[in-house]
Amino acid sequence: MLVNLIKGVVNNINLINKRNINTNVQLRNPYYRKKGFWEWRRRIIHRYNEKRYIRKGIKPKVYNEKEEKIKNRKDDICWTFKVYQLKISLRNLNNFGRLIKGLHLEDAIIFLESIPQIRINNILNSLLNSKDKIINNFNGDISRLYIDNVQIHYNTPMKYIKYHALGHFGLVKSYRNTFTYTIKQMNIQEFYHKIFIRGNVPRSLSHNMRLYLNQNRINKDNLIEWYPYICANSRYYFREKLRYLNNIYQFNYYKSRNNWIQNYFRNIDRRKQELQMQRNEITQMLEK
């Protein structure tokens, strides 16, 4: 009797339609394992990341149509560069592209410099040359340059003659691929939201801030302005304070953004004036 009961249960399980299975379940940690990465788990992870993104960001409570949007592709300026004849496989090029995509240009250069492989020197030199070209020729802003897109292209392989055993010759193919990347100068509104609101500060910038603070090269009054960027703890507590002020309608998003943008361009103008004064002093010394 027990055997018949077990057989009946097994038959009923086999007759269950997959459409009736409840896949709308919640996982405490969707990244626990990679095995069994089905579509329903992907949807859960997508919802999880979306909620996390919403919690981390702050949007204005009262929208103003006259103000610029947070993301506006029309104001972005993009430059595309290519690196030809790379003797690197498509898989490795894809891994290098995933490593630097979305990063600040300085962070991308530092990441590639830390990889001890000679074959990356072509990509690294291209990034350095493109950085100098954008700044000197196109008057780009180094603080707002990000790697926007990376594409891998297959080229025709290089053929050469190779000597085999017993006096035979043959043709050997060696792959040559192209690495294409796009550098974007982010519009100032999105840059404010990324740096000040979300706290996604480039690692090179925060590292230099902590270094200057440790070496006593800055005035202590500047710590108030550097508090939202200098380290992970300060960024976290500052973002919590912003979220609290935004929830009680005490944080004016547009007013804060306009003040931050004015202060940003004011610092750029001051830096240019200081460099011009230094150049004038150097030329005067050379003339004497």
DADA-V742413 format. One record per backbone hydrogen bond with DSSP energy under -0.5 kcal/mol. NH is the residue of the N-H (numbers start at 1). CO is the residue of the C=O. If there is no record, write none. Layout:
# DADA-V742413
NH CO
NH CO
This chain:
# DADA-V742413
5 1
6 2
7 3
8 4
9 5
10 6
11 7
12 8
13 9
14 10
15 11
16 13
20 17
21 18
23 21
25 23
32 29
37 34
38 36
42 38
43 39
44 40
45 41
46 42
47 43
48 44
49 45
50 46
51 47
52 48
53 49
54 50
55 51
56 52
57 53
63 61
65 63
67 64
72 70
75 72
76 73
77 185
79 183
81 181
83 179
84 82
86 177
87 85
88 86
93 89
94 90
95 91
96 92
97 93
98 94
99 95
100 96
101 97
102 147
103 100
105 145
108 104
109 105
110 106
111 107
112 108
113 109
114 110
115 112
116 114
117 115
120 117
121 118
124 120
125 121
126 122
127 123
128 124
129 125
130 126
131 127
132 128
133 129
134 130
135 131
136 132
137 133
138 133
138 134
140 134
142 140
144 141
145 142
146 144
146 184
147 103
148 146
148 182
149 182
151 180
153 178
155 176
158 174
160 172
162 170
164 162
164 168
167 164
168 165
170 162
172 160
174 158
177 86
178 153
179 83
180 151
180 178
181 81
182 149
183 79
184 146
184 182
185 77
186 144
186 184
191 187
192 188
193 189
194 190
195 191
196 192
197 192
198 193
200 194
201 199
206 202
207 203
208 204
209 205
210 206
211 207
212 208
213 209
214 210
215 211
216 213
217 212
222 219
223 220
224 221
225 221
226 222
227 223
229 226
230 226
235 231
236 232
237 233
238 234
239 235
240 236
241 237
242 238
243 239
244 240
245 241
246 242
247 243
248 244
249 246
250 245
251 245
252 250
253 251
256 252
257 253
258 254
259 255
260 256
261 257
262 258
263 259
264 260
265 261
266 262
267 263
268 264
269 265
270 266
271 267
272 268
273 269
274 270
275 271
276 272
277 273
278 274
279 275
280 276
281 277
282 278
283 279
284 280
285 281
286 282
287 283
288 284
